[in-house]
C-alpha cells in the first residue's frame, strides 16, 4: 500500500543532491568558529552561574530564624488535609 507521501519521497530520493550540499560542512564549521571566538560573553555567563551557585550554597549554610520558619506554609503542625478543613464549617 502506497500513498502520496511514499511516492513523493521516492521521487525526492531519485533527484540529484543540491550543489550547495557539498559546501555545507565548511559553512557550519566557519559559523562554529565565529561563535567559539566570542569568549568574553561565554566567560561572563559562566561567572554568573558560579556566583549564583555560591550565593545559593552560602544561603543554605546560614541558620534560619524562628520567625521565618513559622511563616512557611508547609508545617507539620498545620492540619491542612481536606478532612480537617471541613470540620470547622
Secondary structure per residue as TSV (DSSP state, phi and psi in degrees):
chain	resnum	aa	ss	phi	psi
A	1	X	-	360.0	121.7
A	2	X	-	-121.2	150.1
A	3	X	-	-126.3	-171.6
A	4	X	H	-63.1	-33.3
A	5	X	H	-67.3	-44.3
A	6	X	H	-59.7	-43.3
A	7	X	H	-63.7	-43.0
A	8	X	H	-65.7	-40.4
A	9	X	H	-67.0	-38.5
A	10	X	H	-64.5	-40.7
A	11	X	H	-65.9	-38.2
A	12	X	H	-67.8	-39.4
A	13	X	H	-66.6	-28.6
A	14	X	H	-78.4	-18.8
A	15	X	S	-74.6	151.7
A	16	X	-	-70.6	156.3
A	17	X	-	-67.3	150.4
A	18	X	-	-63.7	138.5
A	19	X	G	-62.6	-28.9
A	20	X	G	-72.8	-12.1
A	21	X	G	-66.0	-28.8
A	22	X	G	-68.1	-30.6
A	23	X	G	-94.3	-0.1
A	24	X	H	-68.3	-32.6
A	25	X	H	-62.4	-45.4
A	26	X	H	-63.4	-39.4
A	27	X	H	-64.6	-44.4
A	28	X	H	-63.7	-45.9
A	29	X	H	-64.7	-35.1
A	30	X	H	-65.8	-41.1
A	31	X	H	-68.3	-37.2
A	32	X	H	-63.5	-40.5
A	33	X	H	-63.4	-38.2
A	34	X	H	-63.7	-42.2
A	35	X	H	-69.4	-38.6
A	36	X	H	-66.0	-28.1
A	37	X	T	-76.1	-10.6
A	38	X	-	-89.6	59.9
A	39	X	H	-72.6	-37.0
A	40	X	H	-57.7	-39.5
A	41	X	H	-67.4	-39.7
A	42	X	H	-67.0	-40.4
A	43	X	H	-65.1	-37.8
A	44	X	H	-65.5	-38.2
A	45	X	H	-65.8	-43.4
A	46	X	H	-64.1	-40.4
A	47	X	H	-63.6	-39.1
A	48	X	H	-65.7	-38.9
A	49	X	H	-64.9	-44.2
A	50	X	H	-64.0	-41.5
A	51	X	H	-62.7	-41.7
A	52	X	H	-64.6	-38.4
A	53	X	H	-66.8	-39.6
A	54	X	H	-66.9	-40.1
A	55	X	H	-64.4	-41.5
A	56	X	H	-64.2	-40.9
A	57	X	H	-66.2	-41.4
A	58	X	H	-65.2	-39.2
A	59	X	H	-67.0	-30.7
A	60	X	H	-77.1	-20.3
A	61	X	H	-82.5	-35.3
A	62	X	S	-64.6	139.6
A	63	X	-	-70.4	148.5
A	64	X	-	-94.9	140.3
A	65	X	-	-73.4	158.3
A	66	X	H	-64.2	-38.9
A	67	X	H	-61.9	-40.0
A	68	X	H	-66.9	-38.9
A	69	X	H	-65.7	-34.5
A	70	X	H	-70.9	-21.1
A	71	X	T	-86.0	-9.6
A	72	X	-	-68.8	147.0
A	73	X	S	-77.2	-30.1
A	74	X	-	-98.3	106.3
A	75	X	-	-137.2	139.6
A	76	X	T	-68.5	-20.9
A	77	X	T	-81.3	-13.9
A	78	X	-	-85.6	140.3
A	79	X	-	-103.6	91.6
A	80	X	-	-107.7	10.5
A	81	X	S	-68.1	146.8
A	82	X	H	-55.1	-36.0
A	83	X	H	-66.2	-34.6
A	84	X	H	-77.9	-29.1
A	85	X	H	-71.8	-29.6
A	86	X	T	-81.2	-14.6
A	87	X	T	-64.2	-38.1
A	88	X	T	-76.8	-13.8
A	89	X	-	-94.4	360.0
